[in-house]
Amino acid sequence: MTAVIVNADCTSEPPDSGHDVYITDPPFSAHVHDSAVSQGPGSSKNATVGTRKRDLGFDCITDELRRHVARTAAASRRWSVIYSDVESANTMRETCELVGAEYVRTMPWVRWSMPQLSGDRPPQGFEALIVCHAQATGPRGGRKPIAKHWNGPGNLTHLAHRALRGDGKHKCEKPLDQALDLVSYFSDPGECVRDDFAGSGAIGLACAILGRDYVGFEMSAEWAARATRLIGGDLEGRHWDRLREWCERTEDVSDGYAPTEPSRKRAAAREADRERARAWLAERVTI
Ligand SMILES: C[S@@+](CC[C@H](N)C(=O)[O-])C[C@H]1O[C@@H](n2cnc3c(N)ncnc32)[C@H](O)[C@@H]1O
């Protein structure tokens, strides 16, 4: 298995790289970047007392970048899973459909990490993950859905992984247990997962643990280097904690009904992934 992080702007890469699955977390829209705050002393005259403007360290998504993401999704052999802020989820969906991907679902990630600090409105309680699939193009350019399979439970209504908090991590880092679930649900061992916005490398690490090939792009030299170290096995406490939790978790993949042949297959795929993760952990940690 190979897992690599390329320190480059993903738009310099062609969308079609022979990847089977695309799991990626692009920058969110301008309003999310502009309104990002964290708790602390106000830093400007306009800042509400108790809040501090939060610089995410990279620019918001542009129409051009969104089109690149959509084309890369359309070029995927199977699934694409694209994080989005809720307000722009439909724009991402429409862009993906426009360039030829089949839109399948939007999965909510119900998450909470900070109260609404302004106190004048409810907090945003979830993020969206846009799920698309490759489709066939007919001789006259018409598009047709193709057969799909995933390894997740049919009764999964939302993702509920605990958001990460605290300093020292990437400002938009996704929890490793969530990355493991996405890689396990949407790809099979031996497939190649592409990620155009690697950040801390969480998706890449999940691929390395679960035996998927991975190619990630990251524009920041610092984060590309850190992600490379992470994928190479240089984990921090939060990664070990989430990996252990994931290895120990049990789940019902019976879809909430009596087990069927497809649900048994999916259960076996999930258990095989957990075994892979346990073996990866056991090689590195003496219990
Ligand atoms: C939302 S974060 C991804 C966080 C990641 N999922 C994680 O768990 O750490 C987006 C990342 O994409 C990077 N980025 C932004 N635009 C990019 C581009 N055009 N090409 C490559 N990387 C880019 C940013 O530097 C940032 O690290």
The ligand as an ORCA input file, in Angstrom:
! r2SCAN-3c Opt
* xyz 0 1
  C     -10.597     22.121      5.742
  S      -8.894     21.838      5.726
  C      -8.741     20.074      5.638
  C      -8.584     19.452      7.003
  C      -8.385     17.960      6.949
  N      -9.601     17.269      6.537
  C      -7.948     17.400      8.293
  O      -8.631     16.515      8.832
  O      -6.959     17.875      8.823
  C      -8.454     22.339      4.107
  C      -6.964     22.214      3.795
  O      -6.797     22.390      2.394
  C      -5.638     23.169      2.148
  N      -5.878     23.809      0.843
  C      -6.649     24.890      0.559
  N      -6.683     25.112     -0.757
  C      -5.918     24.147     -1.339
  C      -5.565     23.834     -2.678
  N      -6.015     24.571     -3.705
  N      -4.780     22.754     -2.919
  C      -4.311     22.001     -1.881
  N      -4.598     22.264     -0.585
  C      -5.396     23.307     -0.319
  C      -5.523     24.099      3.317
  O      -4.165     24.494      3.527
  C      -6.052     23.234      4.472
  O      -5.007     22.578      5.127
*
